[in-house]
């Protein structure tokens, strides 16, 4: 179980880095939208989180990111 979790977290980290590296390109098609990414590929997009999650085949195993050129404010 531990190796599976480690592998999943590494995959998420790689997908998160992929989004950051490809942000300029992603902004052209997905500006101000949420995207679901798996293995370096956008598999779904939508401006609404609930709708995006319903489009993902397995939401718990996808990297979800908001594509924007502006600064983000995170409220915890």
N, CA, C and O of each residue as an XYZ file, in Angstrom:
304
protein
N       0.819     -1.197      0.000
C       0.000      0.000      0.000
C       0.867      1.267      0.000
O       0.539      2.242     -0.676
N       1.964      1.254      0.751
C       2.823      2.425      0.853
C       3.420      2.792     -0.502
O       3.457      3.972     -0.850
N       3.887      1.816     -1.273
C       4.465      2.080     -2.590
C       3.409      2.647     -3.536
O       3.704      3.553     -4.315
N       2.198      2.131     -3.481
C       1.123      2.635     -4.334
C       0.844      4.113     -4.038
O       0.665      4.912     -4.957
N       0.810      4.464     -2.763
C       0.569      5.854     -2.378
C       1.725      6.739     -2.832
O       1.506      7.842     -3.334
N       2.930      6.269     -2.659
C       4.108      7.024     -3.099
C       4.067      7.241     -4.605
O       4.321      8.348     -5.080
N       3.749      6.194     -5.357
C       3.653      6.311     -6.816
C       2.570      7.303     -7.223
O       2.766      8.099     -8.142
N       1.434      7.256     -6.543
C       0.327      8.166     -6.860
C       0.711      9.615     -6.573
O       0.407     10.505     -7.367
N       1.371      9.854     -5.459
C       1.809     11.209     -5.124
C       2.859     11.721     -6.103
O       2.857     12.901     -6.456
N       3.746     10.852     -6.539
C       4.744     11.252     -7.536
C       4.087     11.590     -8.866
O       4.494     12.538     -9.536
N       3.075     10.823     -9.250
C       2.343     11.103    -10.488
C       1.654     12.452    -10.398
O       1.682     13.235    -11.347
N       1.031     12.727     -9.245
C       0.388     14.023     -9.037
C       1.419     15.145     -9.140
O       1.159     16.166     -9.776
N       2.564     14.968     -8.531
C       3.619     15.982     -8.560
C       4.091     16.245     -9.993
O       4.309     17.394    -10.377
N       4.246     15.190    -10.772
C       4.677     15.334    -12.168
C       3.613     16.080    -12.969
O       3.942     16.957    -13.768
N       2.342     15.740    -12.763
C       1.259     16.426    -13.479
C       1.165     17.894    -13.072
O       0.933     18.753    -13.923
N       1.340     18.190    -11.802
C       1.330     19.574    -11.331
C       2.473     20.357    -11.997
O       2.271     21.486    -12.446
N       3.640     19.776    -12.059
C       4.778     20.432    -12.709
C       4.503     20.630    -14.201
O       4.871     21.655    -14.773
N       3.854     19.644    -14.827
C       3.522     19.747    -16.251
C       2.610     20.942    -16.500
O       2.804     21.679    -17.467
N       1.615     21.138    -15.633
C       0.712     22.283    -15.771
C       1.510     23.581    -15.678
O       1.329     24.474    -16.505
N       2.379     23.695    -14.698
C       3.184     24.910    -14.548
C       4.079     25.160    -15.755
O       4.231     26.301    -16.192
N       4.666     24.107    -16.289
C       5.561     24.237    -17.440
C       4.810     24.605    -18.714
O       5.379     25.234    -19.606
N       3.550     24.225    -18.809
C       2.760     24.434    -20.027
C       1.669     25.485    -19.851
O       0.716     25.528    -20.629
N       1.802     26.323    -18.841
C       0.750     27.279    -18.512
C       0.409     28.202    -19.678
O      -0.770     28.445    -19.933
N       1.394     28.716    -20.384
C       1.117     29.629    -21.498
C       0.251     28.960    -22.560
O      -0.685     29.574    -23.072
N       0.547     27.747    -22.884
C      -0.243     27.003    -23.868
C      -1.632     26.696    -23.320
O      -2.625     26.821    -24.036
N      -1.703     26.298    -22.067
C      -2.991     25.970    -21.460
C      -3.900     27.190    -21.370
O      -5.119     27.062    -21.486
N      -3.323     28.368    -21.165
C      -4.118     29.596    -21.093
C      -4.879     29.861    -22.389
O      -5.963     30.444    -22.354
N      -4.343     29.453    -23.508
C      -5.009     29.673    -24.799
C      -6.342     28.933    -24.871
O      -7.311     29.458    -25.420
N      -6.398     27.728    -24.327
C      -7.606     26.905    -24.438
C      -8.439     26.833    -23.162
O      -9.637     26.556    -23.223
N      -7.821     27.078    -22.012
C      -8.505     26.823    -20.740
C      -8.469     27.994    -19.756
O      -8.610     27.782    -18.551
N      -8.286     29.214    -20.241
C      -8.198     30.372    -19.345
C      -9.425     30.464    -18.441
O     -10.562     30.349    -18.897
N      -9.171     30.672    -17.169
C     -10.216     30.816    -16.143
C     -11.116     29.586    -16.039
O     -12.308     29.694    -15.748
N     -10.532     28.434    -16.278
C     -11.225     27.161    -16.123
C     -10.411     26.246    -15.229
O      -9.198     26.403    -15.089
N     -11.085     25.307    -14.637
C     -10.412     24.219    -13.930
C     -10.130     23.120    -14.938
O     -10.920     22.883    -15.852
N      -9.002     22.454    -14.764
C      -8.680     21.327    -15.635
C      -8.331     20.115    -14.780
O      -7.823     20.244    -13.666
N      -8.610     18.960    -15.317
C      -8.173     17.707    -14.719
C      -7.074     17.144    -15.597
O      -7.253     17.004    -16.806
N      -5.942     16.821    -15.001
C      -4.774     16.352    -15.748
C      -4.368     14.981    -15.229
O      -4.347     14.737    -14.022
N      -4.050     14.099    -16.153
C      -3.537     12.774    -15.801
C      -2.464     12.410    -16.819
O      -2.705     12.436    -18.026
N      -1.289     12.074    -16.327
C      -0.167     11.678    -17.181
C       0.178     12.736    -18.236
O       0.428     12.410    -19.396
N       0.187     13.999    -17.819
C       0.588     15.075    -18.725
C      -0.405     15.360    -19.826
O      -0.019     15.828    -20.897
N      -1.686     15.087    -19.590
C      -2.712     15.324    -20.596
C      -3.965     15.860    -19.905
O      -4.382     15.345    -18.868
N      -4.564     16.906    -20.495
C      -5.820     17.431    -19.973
C      -6.920     16.444    -20.351
O      -7.141     16.173    -21.531
N      -7.611     15.906    -19.340
C      -8.659     14.923    -19.610
C     -10.065     15.497    -19.431
O     -11.043     14.873    -19.842
N     -10.174     16.676    -18.823
C     -11.466     17.340    -18.670
C     -11.232     18.782    -18.255
O     -10.199     19.125    -17.680
N     -12.225     19.626    -18.562
C     -12.155     21.021    -18.134
C     -13.560     21.553    -17.924
O     -14.518     21.089    -18.542
N     -13.666     22.535    -17.040
C     -14.940     23.188    -16.777
C     -14.679     24.336    -15.801
O     -13.761     24.248    -14.986
N     -15.464     25.403    -15.868
C     -15.289     26.486    -14.895
C     -15.850     26.138    -13.513
O     -15.521     26.791    -12.523
N     -16.694     25.115    -13.452
C     -17.333     24.717    -12.197
C     -16.692     23.440    -11.655
O     -16.587     22.444    -12.372
N     -16.268     23.466    -10.399
C     -15.569     22.331     -9.808
C     -16.437     21.072     -9.781
O     -15.966     19.995    -10.147
N     -17.678     21.188     -9.360
C     -18.549     20.007     -9.287
C     -18.727     19.369    -10.661
O     -18.696     18.145    -10.794
N     -18.913     20.195    -11.668
C     -19.079     19.676    -13.026
C     -17.790     19.024    -13.514
O     -17.817     17.956    -14.126
N     -16.664     19.674    -13.238
C     -15.382     19.081    -13.635
C     -15.203     17.712    -12.991
O     -14.838     16.751    -13.668
N     -15.455     17.617    -11.697
C     -15.281     16.346    -10.999
C     -16.182     15.261    -11.573
O     -15.796     14.093    -11.624
N     -17.379     15.642    -12.007
C     -18.285     14.649    -12.601
C     -17.793     14.180    -13.970
O     -18.162     13.097    -14.424
N     -16.971     14.982    -14.624
C     -16.420     14.621    -15.937
C     -15.195     13.705    -15.830
O     -14.850     13.014    -16.788
N     -14.551     13.702    -14.680
C     -13.327     12.907    -14.512
C     -13.671     11.456    -14.228
O     -14.536     11.180    -13.395
N     -13.008     10.518    -14.906
C     -13.290      9.105    -14.665
C     -12.977      8.670    -13.235
O     -13.675      7.825    -12.674
N     -11.936      9.242    -12.649
C     -11.551      8.924    -11.271
C     -10.983     10.197    -10.636
O      -9.769     10.405    -10.644
N     -11.855     11.045    -10.087
C     -11.409     12.347     -9.583
C     -10.343     12.289     -8.496
O      -9.561     13.227     -8.344
N     -10.307     11.206     -7.745
C      -9.313     11.118     -6.672
C      -7.918     10.819     -7.205
O      -6.936     10.906     -6.467
N      -7.830     10.468     -8.481
C      -6.532     10.128     -9.075
C      -6.218     11.028    -10.266
O      -5.656     10.582    -11.266
N      -6.587     12.299    -10.143
C      -6.278     13.279    -11.187
C      -5.813     14.565    -10.508
O      -6.230     14.894     -9.398
N      -4.963     15.257    -11.190
C      -4.490     16.553    -10.722
C      -5.491     17.604    -11.208
O      -5.734     17.713    -12.410
N      -6.062     18.363    -10.301
C      -7.018     19.409    -10.656
C      -6.355     20.759    -10.409
O      -5.857     21.039     -9.319
N      -6.363     21.584    -11.446
C      -5.711     22.892    -11.374
C      -6.624     23.956    -11.969
O      -7.413     23.674    -12.871
N      -6.512     25.184    -11.458
C      -7.209     26.331    -12.033
C      -6.229     27.059    -12.936
O      -5.139     27.430    -12.500
N      -6.610     27.267    -14.196
C      -5.731     27.900    -15.172
C      -6.045     29.392    -15.236
O      -7.117     29.793    -15.688
N      -5.107     30.197    -14.783
C      -5.287     31.637    -14.797
C      -3.935     32.324    -14.905
O      -2.911     31.795    -14.472
N      -3.956     33.505    -15.486
C      -2.713     34.279    -15.552
C      -2.610     35.236    -14.374
O      -1.547     35.796    -14.107
N      -3.723     35.418    -13.673
C      -3.734     36.328    -12.528
C      -3.283     35.651    -11.258
O      -3.150     34.428    -11.214
N      -3.047     36.433    -10.227
C      -2.649     35.850     -8.943
C      -3.830     35.137     -8.275
O      -4.979     35.553     -8.422
N      -3.542     34.090     -7.561
C      -4.570     33.344     -6.836
C      -4.525     33.726     -5.362
O      -3.456     33.926     -4.784
N      -5.696     33.821     -4.777
C      -5.783     34.064     -3.341
C      -6.405     32.816     -2.724
O      -7.526     32.439     -3.066
N      -5.688     32.190     -1.832
C      -6.154     30.959     -1.207
C      -6.617     31.264      0.204
O      -5.890     31.854      1.004
N      -7.837     30.853      0.492
C      -8.407     31.058      1.826
C      -8.516     29.702      2.506
O      -9.183     28.799      2.002
N      -7.868     29.564      3.635
C      -7.906     28.280      4.356
C      -8.937     28.314      5.443
O      -9.114     27.327      6.156
